[in-house]
Amino acid sequence: MTTLFTPRLTIRPLTPDDLPTLVAYRNDPEVARFQAWALPATLDAAQGLVSPAPLGAPGWVQRAMAHADGLLGDLALNTRGPQAELGITLARHAQGQGYAAEALRALLTHAFGPLTLHRVYASIDPRNVAVARLLSGLGFRHEGTSRQSYWHRGEWTDDAQYALLADEWTP
C-alpha cells in the first residue's frame, strides 16, 4: 500500500476508524456543495472507500489526509492507463491552511514519478473558485468548460476541466 509523507501530512489508505470523521465532513453542506457523492453520506457507502489498492491501480483509489490531530480530508486518483483524474476533499476546519496544495504536490510527484503517468486532470464545478485557484497554482491549465453538462443536486451544472502533463510538472 502506498503511503506518502509531507512535512505536515501522512497520505495513507483509509481505515474503518476514519469513516465516522469522513462521513461527518462529507455531510457538511459547505464541503459537499460541489462534490458528486450521494447525500446524506453514510457509513455503509463510505466502507467502499477503504481499500488496500495501491495508488496507480486502475479505478478510483482513495487516501486519507491525516495530521497529528487526525483526519483532515481525503483525496483520490482514478487511473486509466497513462492518465488519471484526481479528486480532493477537506473538512471545513482544515480549509485555507495549505493542506490541499501540500497533499496534491505529494500526489502529483508520485503520479509523475514512480507511477510514470503522462497526464493528470480534474473536473470541477467552476463555482468552486478555491479549487480552481488551487489547481492553477499547482500548474494545471484550464482546458475548457462544458456548459450545463451534468445534473447535480437539482440543477444543470457546468463542468470545468483542468489538466497537467508530466513534462509541465515542477515539484
N, C-alpha and C positions, 0 to 999 in steps of 0.2 A: 504494500500500500504506500502511496506517495504522501509524504509529509513535507511541507515547505516551511521555512522559517524566515522571518523578517526581524528587524530589531524589536518590534513590539508584539508581533503576532505569530501564532502557530496555525498553519493551514493544514488541516488534518481531516481524515474521514469523520463523518458524523457518527455519533453513538446513540443508542437508545436514551441515555441520560440527557442528551442535548435536546431531545424532542419537545419537552414541555416549554422550554425557553423559546425554541424555534417557532412553535405554534403560537405562543403569546405574541411575539413581534410580528409574525405574518398575519395576525388578526388585527393589528393596529391599522386603522383606516388610512393613516398617512403613509405607512410603509407599504400597504397593499395597493394603494391607489393606481399605480402604473404597472403592477405585476399581473401575470396571467393565471395564477393559481385560483382554484375554486374557493369561495368563501361560504361559510367560515372554514378556515384551515382546521384540520382535525389531527389528532394523534394517529389515527388509522391511516390517513392519507400520507402523513409525514414519515411513517415507517418505511415507505418505498424509497426514501432518500438515503437511508442507511445502507451502505454498500461497501464491500471490500475492493471493488474495481479500482484499478489504478487510473490516475489522470492519463488521458490519451486513449483509454479503452473506447470502443465505439459507443455512441449514445451519450446521454447526459450522465456525468459523474459529479456528484455534489460533494462539497467540502465545507467543513466548519471553519470559521474565522474566530479563533479563540485568543483570549488575552488573559493575563494573570487574574483578572476579575471575572472571567467566564466567557460564555459565547456572546460574540458581538454581532454575528451575522453569518451568512453563508454565500458561497459562490459556486459556480458550476462551469464545466466545459463540456460541450456537446461535440465530440469529434466525429468527423465524417471524412475518412481518407486524410488528405494533407491539409484539410481546413477544419476549423472548429468555431462554434458560436460560444460566446461566454455570457454569463449572467451573474448578477451580484445583488445581494440584499443586505442591508444593515438595519439593525434595531435603531429606533429613533434616538435613543440616548448615545449611540455611537457615531451618529452622523456629524459631519462637519469637523472631524478631528484628523483627517488624513488617512484613516484606516483603509478606506476603499482603494485609494491610489496605491498605498503600500502593498495591499494584498494583490491587486491586479498587476503591479510591477513584478512581483514574485511569480505569479501565474504566467504572465507573458514571457518572462525569462525562461521558465521551464518549457513553455509551449514551443518557443522558437529555438531553444537549446536542445535539451535531451529528447524532446518529442519530435523535433525537426519539422514542425508544421510550417506550411507555406503562407497561410493566411488565417487571421483570427478576425471575427466580425461580431457585431452586436446589433440587435434590433430593439429600438426603444420608442416609446411614446415621446414625440418631440416636445410635449409639455413638461417632460421631466428634464428641466433645464440643468439641474445639478448633475445628472448623469451625462448629459450632452457635454457639459463643461469638463467633467472628469475624463471622458473618452478623448476629447480634443486635447486635453493636457497631457495625455499619455501618447499622443502622436496619431491617434485614429483620425481618419478623414471622413467627412460626411459624404456618402456616396449618392444619397438621394432620399426622397421621402415619397412614399406611396400614400396618396390621399384616401382617407376613409376606406382603408383596405381590410380592416377586420372589426368584428363586432366584439366590444369589450365593455363589460359591466353596464349594459343597456344603451350603448351608443356606438356609432361608427367612429372609428379611431384611426388617425394617421399612424404610419409606421416609418420611422427614420432609420436608415441603415448606415452604420459606421464600420470601417474596416482598417486593418493594419497588415502590411506584408512583412514577412521575416526580414527582408533587406532594408526595411524602414525602421525597424525596432532599435531603439537606443536605450539599453537598460539604465 
